[in-house]
């Protein structure tokens, strides 16, 4: 019926305030309230975005092209290759870590340290950052 208030709206507004600590936007639809609350419950249950993804999204939101904002992002299945002291090292990017010589490592910096015997920035050692230490 036109003009009739949705009985779920009041309950969703209350849930929104409990979840986010403020009232929902005045003109948010019932469907949007449901979706936002479901998303927040999923984030709470399973974890949110990684720091790298949050940073990339912020850059994209401020006008950085997607290709530039996501440059250097390592995806599972990617391979990094580096020659060091006459030996070629191949590292496979996995969901949780990096694989080298049948062993899983927590970071590429740990692998760079293992290969060189000294402290190295893994991204720099494998050529993922420019010489100044930034992406590029």
Rosetta silent file (secondary structure, phi, psi, omega in degrees, C-alpha in Angstrom):
SEQUENCE: XXXXXXXXXXXXXXXXXXXXXXXXXXXXXXXXXXXXXXXXXXXXXXXXXXXXXXXXXXXXXXXXXXXXXXXXXXXXXXXXXXXXXXXXXXXXXXXXXXXXXXXXXXXXXXXXXXXXXXXXXXXXXXXXXXXXXXXX
SCORE:     score description
SCORE:     0.000 S_00000001
   1 L     0.000  131.372  178.994    0.000    0.000    0.000 S_00000001
   2 L   -63.440  139.216  176.328    1.397    3.405   -0.910 S_00000001
   3 L    84.655  -10.731 -178.901    2.376    5.558    2.046 S_00000001
   4 L   -83.463  132.985 -178.943    2.356    2.701    4.543 S_00000001
   5 L   -72.225  143.936  177.754    5.513    2.398    6.663 S_00000001
   6 L   -74.421  123.414 -178.270    7.513   -0.840    6.470 S_00000001
   7 H   -63.778  -24.447  179.179    7.141   -2.628    9.831 S_00000001
   8 H   -75.413  -22.423 -173.959   10.736   -3.940    9.521 S_00000001
   9 H   -57.326  -46.637 -178.039   12.195   -0.434    9.188 S_00000001
  10 H   -61.178  -43.365  179.156   12.009    0.430   12.910 S_00000001
  11 H   -66.167  -39.455  178.626   13.715   -2.815   13.896 S_00000001
  12 H   -67.328  -38.370  177.532   16.412   -2.365   11.250 S_00000001
  13 H   -63.269  -40.049  178.042   17.035    1.220   12.367 S_00000001
  14 H   -64.492  -45.504  177.750   17.459   -0.012   15.936 S_00000001
  15 H   -60.284  -40.887  179.186   19.852   -2.764   14.786 S_00000001
  16 H   -60.334  -47.755 -178.682   21.791   -0.198   12.738 S_00000001
  17 H   -62.503  -39.018  177.975   22.215    2.105   15.734 S_00000001
  18 H   -67.614  -36.676 -176.817   23.383   -0.787   17.924 S_00000001
  19 H   -77.992  -46.939 -172.375   25.828   -1.961   15.253 S_00000001
  20 H  -103.566  -10.045  176.893   27.237    1.336   13.983 S_00000001
  21 L    78.861   13.002  177.442   26.610    3.629   16.952 S_00000001
  22 L  -156.241  161.386  179.753   24.594    6.213   15.018 S_00000001
  23 L   -67.551  154.378  177.607   21.266    6.389   13.193 S_00000001
  24 L   -71.196  162.892  175.163   21.162    5.186    9.583 S_00000001
  25 L   -55.392  141.194 -173.283   21.027    7.699    6.737 S_00000001
  26 L   -56.345  -37.540 -174.363   17.522    9.200    6.595 S_00000001
  27 L  -105.464   18.258  177.620   16.712    8.006    3.091 S_00000001
  28 L   -70.131  134.745 -179.531   18.362    4.571    3.205 S_00000001
  29 L   -74.992  161.874  177.050   16.025    1.883    1.938 S_00000001
  30 H   -59.838  -40.780  179.688   15.069   -1.154    3.991 S_00000001
  31 H   -61.654  -42.457  179.385   16.973   -3.314    1.481 S_00000001
  32 H   -65.625  -42.481  177.827   20.142   -1.239    1.948 S_00000001
  33 H   -58.609  -44.689  179.568   19.856   -1.414    5.745 S_00000001
  34 H   -61.436  -46.290 -178.187   19.530   -5.209    5.548 S_00000001
  35 H   -64.671  -42.595 -179.689   22.514   -5.542    3.211 S_00000001
  36 H   -65.154  -41.319  178.555   24.741   -3.249    5.280 S_00000001
  37 H   -66.988  -39.240  178.045   23.892   -5.076    8.508 S_00000001
  38 H   -65.557  -41.009  178.489   24.493   -8.467    6.865 S_00000001
  39 H   -62.616  -45.430 -179.255   27.845   -7.248    5.517 S_00000001
  40 H   -63.041  -38.234  177.553   28.911   -5.961    8.926 S_00000001
  41 H   -64.388  -39.419  178.872   27.947   -9.280   10.533 S_00000001
  42 H   -66.599  -42.780  178.019   30.034  -11.112    7.929 S_00000001
  43 H   -61.901  -43.238  179.923   33.030   -8.826    8.495 S_00000001
  44 H   -63.443  -39.993 -177.482   32.739   -9.326   12.251 S_00000001
  45 H   -75.330  -42.013 -171.515   32.507  -13.088   11.854 S_00000001
  46 H  -112.473   -3.191 -177.440   35.142  -13.659    9.161 S_00000001
  47 L    95.518  155.652 -177.854   37.378  -10.594    9.284 S_00000001
  48 L   -95.946 -158.465  179.382   37.475   -7.551    7.079 S_00000001
  49 L   -72.884  152.924  176.190   39.650   -6.449    4.220 S_00000001
  50 L   -69.630  161.435  178.406   43.409   -6.668    4.438 S_00000001
  51 H   -59.568  -39.386 -179.956   45.377   -3.479    5.052 S_00000001
  52 H   -63.975  -41.114  178.616   46.668   -3.606    1.471 S_00000001
  53 H   -68.057  -41.105  177.122   43.135   -3.808    0.053 S_00000001
  54 H   -60.293  -43.116  179.825   41.903   -0.965    2.274 S_00000001
  55 H   -62.987  -44.959  179.683   44.854    1.165    1.131 S_00000001
  56 H   -62.815  -43.017  178.912   44.195    0.355   -2.547 S_00000001
  57 H   -62.779  -40.108  177.499   40.480    1.187   -2.194 S_00000001
  58 H   -62.124  -42.641  179.499   41.321    4.525   -0.547 S_00000001
  59 H   -63.554  -43.561  179.305   43.693    5.352   -3.404 S_00000001
  60 H   -63.478  -39.934 -179.568   41.096    4.412   -6.020 S_00000001
  61 H   -64.534  -25.866 -179.915   38.453    6.497   -4.221 S_00000001
  62 L   -96.802   10.574  172.534   40.725    9.550   -4.445 S_00000001
  63 L   105.976   -2.187  177.623   41.288    9.135   -8.179 S_00000001
  64 L   -69.610  132.565  177.737   44.312    6.858   -8.477 S_00000001
  65 L   -59.565  145.139 -177.171   43.897    4.525  -11.469 S_00000001
  66 H   -54.979  -42.982 -177.763   43.150    0.931  -10.454 S_00000001
  67 H   -59.337  -39.181 -179.043   46.263   -0.362  -12.239 S_00000001
  68 H   -75.876  -40.373 -177.721   48.509    1.947  -10.212 S_00000001
  69 H   -66.536  -28.498 -177.290   46.719    1.400   -6.874 S_00000001
  70 L  -104.308    3.980  178.815   47.007   -2.380   -7.161 S_00000001
  71 L   -60.342  137.486  178.645   50.521   -2.528   -8.637 S_00000001
  72 L    86.047   -2.403  178.467   52.745   -4.839   -6.665 S_00000001
  73 L   -72.724  124.486 -179.585   49.833   -6.788   -5.201 S_00000001
  74 L   -91.801  126.433  179.898   50.853  -10.410   -4.940 S_00000001
  75 L  -109.244  146.311  177.603   48.147  -12.910   -5.760 S_00000001
  76 L   -52.480  136.126 -178.465   48.216  -16.620   -4.917 S_00000001
  77 L   100.391  -18.793  178.549   49.823  -18.557   -7.748 S_00000001
  78 L   -68.992  152.942  178.456   52.236  -15.775   -8.705 S_00000001
  79 E  -122.248  134.856  175.429   55.925  -16.654   -8.892 S_00000001
  80 E  -109.995  134.807 -179.342   58.827  -14.442   -7.888 S_00000001
  81 E  -125.769  134.877  179.620   62.246  -15.222   -9.318 S_00000001
  82 E  -145.545  132.250  174.205   65.559  -13.828   -8.082 S_00000001
  83 E   -96.154  134.954 -179.091   69.094  -14.801   -8.873 S_00000001
  84 E  -145.067  122.750  178.833   71.536  -14.486   -5.988 S_00000001
  85 L    50.646   44.808  175.419   75.179  -15.556   -5.941 S_00000001
  86 L    83.347   -0.782  178.729   74.798  -17.734   -9.034 S_00000001
  87 E  -116.265  141.563  177.167   71.643  -19.520   -7.918 S_00000001
  88 E   -96.981  129.241  179.410   68.126  -18.861   -9.156 S_00000001
  89 E  -111.757  131.951  177.192   65.403  -18.812   -6.477 S_00000001
  90 E  -120.436  123.931 -178.172   61.740  -19.247   -7.355 S_00000001
  91 E  -114.790  132.121  176.454   59.093  -18.362   -4.776 S_00000001
  92 E  -101.922  129.328  176.683   55.410  -19.226   -5.170 S_00000001
  93 E   -78.632  128.455  179.120   52.859  -16.898   -3.589 S_00000001
  94 E  -117.900  171.239  178.760   50.273  -18.904   -1.636 S_00000001
  95 L   -53.840  -44.961 -177.295   47.065  -17.975    0.198 S_00000001
  96 L  -129.175   77.798  176.571   48.912  -17.941    3.524 S_00000001
  97 E   120.706 -165.953 -175.189   52.601  -17.449    2.981 S_00000001
  98 E  -137.178  138.859 -175.284   55.277  -18.052    0.394 S_00000001
  99 E  -110.683  128.116  176.762   56.794  -21.346   -0.760 S_00000001
 100 E  -139.970  128.384  176.064   60.487  -21.845   -1.490 S_00000001
 101 L    51.573   41.500  176.625   62.286  -25.179   -1.812 S_00000001
 102 L    78.321    5.451 -179.062   59.357  -27.145   -0.355 S_00000001
 103 E  -120.526  141.195  177.927   59.067  -24.934    2.733 S_00000001
 104 E   -96.215  132.648 -178.530   56.381  -22.345    3.505 S_00000001
 105 E  -115.413  149.985 -178.183   57.562  -18.987    4.843 S_00000001
 106 L   -74.700  -23.198 -177.318   55.435  -16.305    6.531 S_00000001
 107 L  -153.392  160.397  176.213   56.855  -13.440    4.431 S_00000001
 108 H   -75.420  -20.272  174.458   59.097  -12.708    1.481 S_00000001
 109 H   -68.241  -36.715  176.648   61.332  -10.743    3.844 S_00000001
 110 H   -64.230  -38.081  178.346   61.957  -13.964    5.791 S_00000001
 111 H   -68.111  -43.969  178.935   62.918  -15.648    2.514 S_00000001
 112 H   -60.198  -40.419  178.102   65.225  -12.768    1.536 S_00000001
 113 H   -64.015  -41.946  178.588   66.887  -13.017    4.957 S_00000001
 114 H   -63.133  -44.404 -176.991   67.289  -16.803    4.501 S_00000001
 115 H   -67.524  -45.312 -172.385   68.815  -16.405    1.032 S_00000001
 116 H   -92.281  -22.745 -175.906   71.218  -13.562    1.855 S_00000001
 117 L    80.311    4.861  178.285   71.969  -14.212    5.503 S_00000001
 118 L  -134.827  168.467 -179.917   71.271  -10.545    6.263 S_00000001
 119 L   -75.003  122.324  178.032   68.229   -8.372    6.880 S_00000001
 120 L  -132.493  152.254  167.319   66.581   -7.386    3.606 S_00000001
 121 L   -77.203  119.459  179.193   63.236   -5.941    2.635 S_00000001
 122 H   -57.336  -48.840  178.595   61.588   -8.842    0.815 S_00000001
 123 H   -58.182  -38.512  179.601   59.633   -6.617   -1.580 S_00000001
 124 H   -71.969  -42.495  179.739   62.823   -4.729   -2.445 S_00000001
 125 H   -57.518  -40.866 -178.815   64.934   -7.914   -2.743 S_00000001
 126 L   -91.247    9.194  174.134   62.448   -9.363   -5.248 S_00000001
 127 L    75.879   25.524 -179.163   62.119   -6.081   -7.153 S_00000001
 128 L   -89.570  -11.259  176.806   58.564   -5.238   -6.111 S_00000001
 129 L  -126.411  161.724  176.982   59.448   -1.717   -4.969 S_00000001
 130 L   -80.319  176.828 -176.064   61.606    0.989   -6.471 S_00000001
 131 L   -64.231  -26.413 -179.794   64.974    1.952   -5.011 S_00000001
 132 L   -77.059   -6.071  178.056   63.446    4.723   -2.882 S_00000001
 133 L    97.329   -5.560  178.712   61.414    2.112   -1.025 S_00000001
 134 L   -99.167  178.524  176.212   58.034    3.031   -2.498 S_00000001
 135 L   -80.001  154.805  175.758   55.958    1.334   -5.132 S_00000001
 136 L   168.278    0.000    0.000   56.536    2.223   -8.688 S_00000001
